[in-house]
Amino acid sequence: MKRLKTGMAIAVATATIATSNLAFADDTVLQLYTWREQDQALFDYINENDLIPGVEIKTNVYNGAGEHETKLRIDFQTNRPDLYHAKAGTAWIQPWIDAGVAAPVTDLGINLDNFGDAALFGATAADGKIYGVPFVMQMQSILYNKAVVKKEPKNLEELEALFADLKSQGIVPLHVDGRDAWYLNQVLHETILAGMTSDEWSQKVVVGEACFTDDVYVDAMERFKSWQDKGYLNPTPLADDYGAMRTGVALGTSAMMVDGIWSATPASPMYEIDPSLELGYMAIPGASNKVYGFVDGHIAYNPNSEKKAAIKKVLEFYTTKEFSQLFADTVEAIPASTHKIKVEVDRVNQAAKLIGTNALPGLPFFTPALNGGEPTYQALTAAGLQELLAGKSTAREMAEKIQKTLNSQGYIGAANCAL
């Protein structure tokens, strides 16, 4: 295999764009649906170099997870696609299982020995079966524009002093996307937990031994709300979406945002705004001072496809060391496997180290026990943060609403957390 050099993803994409979706004459063409535009160069390279003999992957990239899910709902009715990128967590995959368009990869005999428990957890459904091959680890934290923030604060007091100084300069200290539910529950809420609760609480709450009404959780949400009350957030967070947030930080009119490491990759649109942009990242420096590390996605398949032999080849390739190295080189992101590879990008190495040594151990967002009923924990936290930012509830009221709803669904900790 002719391996890509680090940083060549954009060049490869440009060089192969004309032929990236043309199949060789005898190849089986598989339709793959994804929201991950940053992976296009990866598939271009796989196809151009015939790394999966007899198979051509035609990528269908949609603008964001929402459009991706809409296309899946529509096109599954006509038995497309063959493969699709799936978001991690029980809540995301269960509707597709119920619809009969997701199946365990073990049904195809895929060996997952080269993946750790944390990676496999993200692809595991409520029935305990694994519905995809994990391929990317992600990290959520504060991302900041290095041209604006020169020194990382070491605790909340230093962070808030920096907020005050930035505000006095007319710069938005922390830009928040208050419109998008996926951002509020997956990114903002969980990153607040990682920085400002505790390892002990996060591990206990997912098994019902701790409660959302505990002071450690309420205090974290009250501290976050105090930043809005002091003018440290963008003035109209409920009107600002994800694009507005990233644009503000890229331009330097906003200093920081809570976001995923994916925004710091070469494919991020932030670098179209400022090609010289430099982003740093750090945990919210609260009592826990942790980042939120998780499997962002796995590749799943349509069990109704008639191309299962080709599908199996793709899934098997995703489990190899060769794929992990190629993924790190082209996408400049952290592979989900345990294969030992050489990574030359400092940002990727630093993020991988933080995930390995300084990530919150409990992951409420992905826990089946919290997401088995309707509304799910994910839906409750998104709605709760919007009400908090709108001034319609206090942090305590938000916590009690989450806990009461979970209790009413038979949550494992209902007796312990009765209100």
Secondary structure, 3 states (H helix, E strand, C coil): CCCCCCCCHHHHHHHHCCCCCCCCCCCEEEEEEECCHHHHHHHHHHHHCCCCCCEEEEEEECCHHHHHHHHHHHHHHHCCCCEEEEECCHHHHHHHHHCCCCCCHHHHCCCCCCCCHHHHHCCECCCCCECCEEEEEEEEEEEEECCCCCCCCCCHHHHHHHHHHHHHCCCEEEECCCCCHHHHHHHHHHHHHHHHCCHHHHHHHCCCCCCCCCHHHHHHHHHHHHHHHCCCECCCHHHCCHHHHHHHHHHCCEEEEEEEHHHHCCCCCHHHHCCCCCEEEECCCCCCCCEEEEEEEEEEECCCCCCHHHHHHHHHHHCCHHHHHHHHHHHCCEECCCCCCCCCCHHHHHHHHHHHHCECCCCHHHCHHHCCCCCCHHHHHHHHHHHHHCCCCCHHHHHHHHHHHHHHCCCCCCCCCCC
